Amino acid sequence: MKNLSRRDFIKLSGLGLASLMAPSLNFDIDDPFDLQQGRVTVRTVWVHETPTTEAPKTKLLQRDSVFDITNTAISEETITDNRIWYQVGNEGYVHSSNIQPVRTLLSQPYVDNIPREGLLAEVSVPYSDAFTEPGTESEVGYRIYYETTHWVKALVAGTTDGQPWYQIRDDKWDKLYYVRAEHLRILTPDELMPISPEVPAENKKIIVRLEQQLVTAYEMDIPVFSVPVSTGARLRSGTYTTPKGKFITSYKRPSRHMAAGDIAASGFDLPGVPWVQYITKSGISFHGTFWHNDYGRPRSHGCINMNCAAAKWLYLWSSPDVPLNKEFSYGHTGTKVEIIA
């Protein structure tokens, strides 16, 4: 086992061509572990004394447990392509595959001049419950997670405490829910600006390499961005494949509630999936992923799973551009995509 220094971890984990080894954390601050937390994405995970599955177990963490990530380590085990473990303070290590890196960043000030079409926001805390009314005494409709995106329609006062709540619209069922305003960050026009708009659309392309589980973006045949992904896999409910061939990113949405099948048997019900780029009529897409952190091996229903930050970059870089405050852009043009073995 080898512990990584913080400096080494920054070198290994930044998004881009040098990011292929480690699951992503957020490096917008000087110390990558400052306020860095992890959220358990599955029913249970074990903490081990050392970063190996053979080490004694020290603690069982339940789904949506949140803990401080204090360091990372690379396991010497070779039974999985993902050898990254997260250190849980002095309690031990947990494998990174089912841990979403998160932070708790309460958002203020609140935005009250919300246009009719709404404003796009992302969850800025590990998770938040969306209620049917603006108060915790009402029914919970969904739990929404860090870096998922949602359309905010209004700022309202809580029914019992007068605290600010955002009204959000579920785009699949066309229902309204309410989330504590401090748990959502309204995205600014500056951060939604297209990336490299000066490069002609015909000079951009995306290549998905299934064997390597890798996505690379090219400008003029020069790679400018590369990130590990998860594509179609053999699951309990069947075998799902990511199709090979040539496609275009003709249909894009900054947020989408995705749901299909029986949740008890590899189905899914996922509100707020961020930065979606469809490439087939059957729904195969690039998108951000918050329900696992196991990139570099197949694990999807056929889509191309990416961490949310990488999905956002690719979404803003590709065409067509989605106008600000519009829920989607659909047409017959888009960035070229090639999926190869």
C-alpha positions as CSV (number, residue, x, y, z in Angstrom):
1,M,0.0,0.0,0.0
2,K,1.2,3.5,-0.9
3,N,-0.2,6.6,0.6
4,L,-0.3,9.6,-1.7
5,S,0.9,13.0,-0.5
6,R,-1.5,15.8,-1.1
7,R,0.8,17.3,-3.8
8,D,1.0,14.0,-5.6
9,F,-2.7,13.5,-5.4
10,I,-3.3,16.9,-7.1
11,K,-0.9,15.9,-9.9
12,L,-2.7,12.6,-10.4
13,S,-6.3,13.7,-10.1
14,G,-6.9,16.9,-12.1
15,L,-9.4,16.7,-14.9
16,G,-7.8,16.3,-18.3
17,L,-5.1,14.0,-19.8
18,A,-3.4,13.5,-16.4
19,S,-6.6,12.4,-14.7
20,L,-6.9,8.8,-15.8
21,M,-5.9,7.1,-12.6
22,A,-7.9,8.5,-9.7
23,P,-11.7,9.2,-9.3
24,S,-12.4,12.9,-9.4
25,L,-12.4,15.2,-6.4
26,N,-13.0,18.9,-6.6
27,F,-9.7,20.9,-6.9
28,D,-11.0,24.5,-7.1
29,I,-9.3,25.3,-3.8
30,D,-5.6,25.1,-2.6
31,D,-6.1,22.1,-0.3
32,P,-8.0,19.3,-2.2
33,F,-9.0,17.7,1.1
34,D,-10.3,20.9,2.7
35,L,-14.0,20.2,3.4
36,Q,-13.8,17.1,1.2
37,Q,-16.4,14.5,2.1
38,G,-17.6,11.2,0.7
39,R,-21.2,9.9,0.4
40,V,-22.0,6.2,0.3
41,T,-24.0,5.4,-2.8
42,V,-25.0,1.8,-2.1
43,R,-26.8,0.0,0.7
44,T,-23.6,-0.7,2.8
45,V,-19.8,-0.5,2.5
46,W,-17.1,-1.6,4.9
47,V,-14.3,0.5,6.2
48,H,-11.1,-1.6,6.5
49,E,-8.0,-1.0,8.6
50,T,-5.8,-0.8,5.5
51,P,-6.7,-0.2,1.8
52,T,-7.3,-3.9,0.9
53,T,-10.3,-6.1,1.0
54,E,-8.3,-8.6,3.0
55,A,-7.8,-6.2,5.9
56,P,-9.9,-6.4,9.1
57,K,-13.2,-4.5,8.9
58,T,-13.6,-1.6,11.3
59,K,-16.9,0.0,10.5
60,L,-20.0,-0.5,8.4
61,L,-21.4,2.6,6.6
62,Q,-25.0,2.8,5.4
63,R,-26.3,4.4,2.2
64,D,-26.0,8.2,2.3
65,S,-23.6,8.2,5.2
66,V,-21.3,11.2,4.8
67,F,-17.8,11.2,6.2
68,D,-14.6,13.3,5.9
69,I,-12.1,12.1,3.3
70,T,-8.7,12.8,4.8
71,N,-6.4,11.2,2.2
72,T,-6.2,8.6,-0.5
73,A,-4.2,5.5,-1.1
74,I,-3.5,3.1,-3.9
75,S,-4.0,-0.5,-3.1
76,E,-1.6,-3.2,-4.2
77,E,-4.5,-5.5,-5.0
78,T,-5.0,-6.2,-8.7
79,I,-8.4,-7.9,-8.5
80,T,-10.0,-4.6,-9.8
81,D,-8.9,-1.9,-12.2
82,N,-9.9,0.7,-9.6
83,R,-7.3,0.6,-6.9
84,I,-8.1,3.9,-5.2
85,W,-9.2,4.0,-1.6
86,Y,-10.3,6.9,0.6
87,Q,-9.0,7.3,4.1
88,V,-11.8,7.9,6.7
89,G,-10.0,9.8,9.4
90,N,-8.4,7.4,11.8
91,E,-11.0,4.8,11.2
92,G,-9.5,3.2,8.2
93,Y,-10.1,3.1,4.4
94,V,-13.0,2.6,2.1
95,H,-12.9,1.6,-1.5
96,S,-13.8,4.5,-3.8
97,S,-16.1,2.7,-6.2
98,N,-19.3,3.4,-4.3
99,I,-18.3,6.7,-2.7
100,Q,-19.4,10.0,-4.3
101,P,-16.9,12.8,-3.5
102,V,-19.0,15.6,-2.1
103,R,-18.9,18.8,-0.1
104,T,-21.3,20.7,2.1
105,L,-21.4,24.2,0.7
106,L,-24.5,26.2,1.9
107,S,-25.6,28.7,-0.7
108,Q,-26.4,32.3,-0.1
109,P,-27.6,34.9,-1.1
110,Y,-30.8,33.5,-2.6
111,V,-32.2,34.5,-6.0
112,D,-35.7,35.8,-5.9
113,N,-36.0,37.4,-9.4
114,I,-36.5,34.1,-11.2
115,P,-37.8,34.3,-14.8
116,R,-40.8,32.3,-15.9
117,E,-38.7,29.7,-17.7
118,G,-36.7,29.1,-14.5
119,L,-33.0,29.0,-13.6
120,L,-30.7,26.1,-13.6
121,A,-29.3,25.1,-10.2
122,E,-27.1,22.3,-8.8
123,V,-27.2,20.7,-5.4
124,S,-24.3,22.0,-3.3
125,V,-24.6,19.6,-0.3
126,P,-24.2,15.8,-0.1
127,Y,-28.0,15.3,-0.5
128,S,-31.3,17.1,0.1
129,D,-34.9,16.0,0.3
130,A,-37.4,17.5,-2.1
131,F,-40.7,17.9,-0.4
132,T,-44.2,18.2,-1.9
133,E,-44.7,21.4,0.1
134,P,-42.1,24.0,1.4
135,G,-41.8,22.4,4.8
136,T,-40.3,19.3,6.4
137,E,-43.7,18.2,7.7
138,S,-44.9,17.4,4.2
139,E,-44.2,14.3,2.2
140,V,-40.7,13.7,0.6
141,G,-41.0,13.2,-3.2
142,Y,-37.3,12.5,-3.9
143,R,-33.9,12.7,-2.4
144,I,-31.6,14.7,-4.7
145,Y,-27.8,14.5,-4.7
146,Y,-24.7,16.6,-4.9
147,E,-24.0,18.1,-8.3
148,T,-27.3,17.0,-9.8
149,T,-29.1,19.8,-11.7
150,H,-32.6,21.1,-11.3
151,W,-34.8,23.8,-12.7
152,V,-35.8,26.4,-10.1
153,K,-39.1,28.1,-10.7
154,A,-39.6,30.2,-7.6
155,L,-38.3,31.3,-4.2
156,V,-40.9,30.8,-1.5
157,A,-41.2,31.0,2.3
158,G,-41.5,27.8,4.4
159,T,-44.9,27.0,5.6
160,T,-43.9,26.7,9.3
161,D,-40.6,28.5,9.8
162,G,-40.6,31.1,7.1
163,Q,-37.2,30.0,5.9
164,P,-36.5,30.3,2.1
165,W,-37.2,27.3,-0.1
166,Y,-36.7,26.9,-3.9
167,Q,-39.5,25.4,-5.9
168,I,-38.2,23.0,-8.5
169,R,-39.9,21.3,-11.4
170,D,-39.5,17.6,-12.1
171,D,-39.1,17.4,-15.9
172,K,-40.2,13.8,-16.2
173,W,-43.5,13.9,-14.3
174,D,-44.1,17.7,-14.6
175,K,-44.5,18.0,-10.8
176,L,-43.3,20.7,-8.4
177,Y,-41.2,20.0,-5.3
178,Y,-39.5,22.2,-2.7
179,V,-35.9,22.2,-1.5
180,R,-34.2,24.2,1.1
181,A,-32.8,27.2,-0.8
182,E,-29.4,26.9,1.0
183,H,-29.0,23.5,-0.6
184,L,-29.1,24.7,-4.2
185,R,-26.7,26.9,-6.0
186,I,-28.0,28.9,-9.0
187,L,-25.6,28.5,-11.9
188,T,-24.3,31.7,-13.4
189,P,-24.3,32.7,-17.1
190,D,-20.4,32.8,-17.0
191,E,-20.0,29.2,-15.9
192,L,-22.5,28.0,-18.6
193,M,-20.6,29.7,-21.5
194,P,-19.5,27.4,-24.3
195,I,-15.9,26.1,-24.2
196,S,-13.7,26.7,-27.2
197,P,-16.4,28.4,-29.3
198,E,-13.8,29.7,-31.6
199,V,-13.0,26.2,-32.8
200,P,-15.3,25.3,-35.8
201,A,-17.7,22.5,-35.0
202,E,-16.4,20.3,-37.8
203,N,-13.0,20.4,-36.1
204,K,-14.2,18.9,-32.9
205,K,-14.8,15.2,-32.2
206,I,-15.2,12.7,-29.3
207,I,-13.8,9.2,-29.3
208,V,-15.1,6.6,-26.9
209,R,-12.7,3.6,-26.5
210,L,-14.7,0.7,-25.0
211,E,-11.8,-1.5,-24.2
212,Q,-9.9,1.3,-22.4
213,Q,-13.2,2.8,-20.9
214,L,-11.9,6.2,-22.0
215,V,-13.4,9.3,-23.6
216,T,-11.2,11.7,-25.4
217,A,-12.1,15.1,-26.9
218,Y,-10.2,16.3,-29.9
219,E,-9.7,19.7,-31.6
220,M,-8.1,19.5,-35.0
221,D,-7.1,15.9,-34.1
222,I,-5.3,17.1,-31.0
223,P,-6.5,15.6,-27.7
224,V,-7.6,18.4,-25.4
225,F,-9.5,16.4,-22.7
226,S,-9.6,12.8,-21.6
227,V,-11.4,11.1,-18.7
228,P,-12.2,7.5,-17.6
229,V,-15.8,6.4,-18.0
230,S,-18.2,3.5,-17.5
231,T,-20.1,2.1,-20.4
232,G,-22.6,-0.8,-20.9
233,A,-22.2,-3.8,-18.6
234,R,-23.7,-7.1,-17.6
235,L,-26.1,-6.4,-14.8
236,R,-28.6,-8.5,-12.8
237,S,-31.4,-7.6,-15.2
238,G,-29.5,-8.3,-18.4
239,T,-26.6,-7.4,-20.6
240,Y,-26.4,-3.8,-21.7
241,T,-24.1,-2.6,-24.5
242,T,-22.8,0.7,-25.6
243,P,-23.2,0.6,-29.4
244,K,-20.1,1.0,-31.6
245,G,-20.3,3.3,-34.6
246,K,-20.5,7.0,-35.5
247,F,-23.0,9.4,-33.9
248,I,-23.5,13.1,-33.2
249,T,-24.5,14.9,-30.0
250,S,-27.7,16.3,-31.6
251,Y,-29.9,16.3,-28.4
252,K,-28.6,18.0,-25.2
253,R,-30.2,18.7,-21.9
254,P,-28.5,20.2,-18.8
255,S,-30.8,18.2,-16.5
256,R,-32.9,15.1,-17.0
257,H,-34.9,12.8,-14.7
258,M,-34.0,9.3,-15.9
259,A,-36.1,6.4,-14.9
260,A,-36.7,2.9,-16.2
261,G,-37.3,-0.7,-15.1
262,D,-37.7,-2.3,-11.6
263,I,-35.4,-0.6,-9.1
264,A,-35.1,-3.9,-7.2
265,A,-33.6,-5.5,-10.3
266,S,-31.1,-3.0,-11.8
267,G,-33.8,-0.5,-12.7
268,F,-33.3,3.2,-11.9
269,D,-35.1,6.3,-10.9
270,L,-32.6,9.2,-11.0
271,P,-33.9,12.8,-10.8
272,G,-31.6,15.6,-11.9
273,V,-29.0,13.7,-14.0
274,P,-26.7,16.5,-15.2
275,W,-25.2,17.4,-18.5
276,V,-26.9,14.9,-20.8
277,Q,-25.9,14.5,-24.4
278,Y,-28.0,11.9,-26.3
279,I,-26.4,10.2,-29.3
280,T,-29.1,7.6,-30.2
281,K,-32.9,7.6,-30.4
282,S,-33.0,4.8,-27.8
283,G,-31.5,7.1,-25.2
284,I,-27.8,6.3,-25.1
285,S,-26.0,9.4,-23.9
286,F,-23.1,11.0,-22.1
287,H,-24.1,12.2,-18.7
288,G,-22.9,13.0,-15.2
289,T,-23.1,10.2,-12.6
290,F,-23.7,10.4,-8.9
291,W,-24.7,6.8,-8.0
292,H,-21.2,5.4,-8.3
293,N,-17.6,6.4,-8.6
294,D,-16.1,3.4,-10.4
295,Y,-15.0,4.8,-13.7
296,G,-12.6,2.8,-15.9
297,R,-14.8,-0.3,-16.1
298,P,-18.2,-1.2,-17.6
299,R,-21.0,-0.4,-15.2
300,S,-23.9,1.3,-17.0
301,H,-27.2,0.4,-18.8
302,G,-25.5,1.4,-22.1
303,C,-24.9,5.1,-21.5
304,I,-21.4,6.7,-21.0
305,N,-21.2,7.5,-17.3
306,M,-18.8,10.3,-16.3
307,N,-18.2,12.2,-13.1
308,C,-20.3,15.3,-13.1
309,A,-17.5,17.8,-13.5
310,A,-16.2,15.9,-16.6
311,A,-19.7,15.6,-18.0
312,K,-20.2,19.4,-17.6
313,W,-17.0,20.2,-19.4
314,L,-17.8,17.9,-22.4
315,Y,-21.4,19.3,-22.5
316,L,-20.2,22.9,-22.7
317,W,-17.5,22.1,-25.2
318,S,-19.7,20.2,-27.7
319,S,-22.4,21.4,-30.0
320,P,-25.2,22.4,-30.3
321,D,-25.1,25.1,-27.6
322,V,-28.1,25.0,-25.3
323,P,-29.4,28.6,-24.8
324,L,-29.4,29.9,-21.3
325,N,-32.5,28.9,-19.3
326,K,-33.6,26.5,-22.0
327,E,-34.3,22.9,-21.0
328,F,-32.9,21.3,-24.2
329,S,-31.5,21.8,-27.7
330,Y,-32.5,19.4,-30.4
331,G,-31.5,19.3,-34.1
332,H,-29.7,17.6,-36.8
333,T,-26.2,19.0,-36.1
334,G,-23.8,18.2,-33.3
335,T,-20.3,17.2,-32.4
336,K,-19.1,14.0,-34.1
337,V,-18.8,11.0,-31.8
338,E,-17.0,7.7,-32.7
339,I,-17.3,4.7,-30.4
340,I,-14.7,2.0,-31.0
341,A,-13.7,-1.3,-29.4
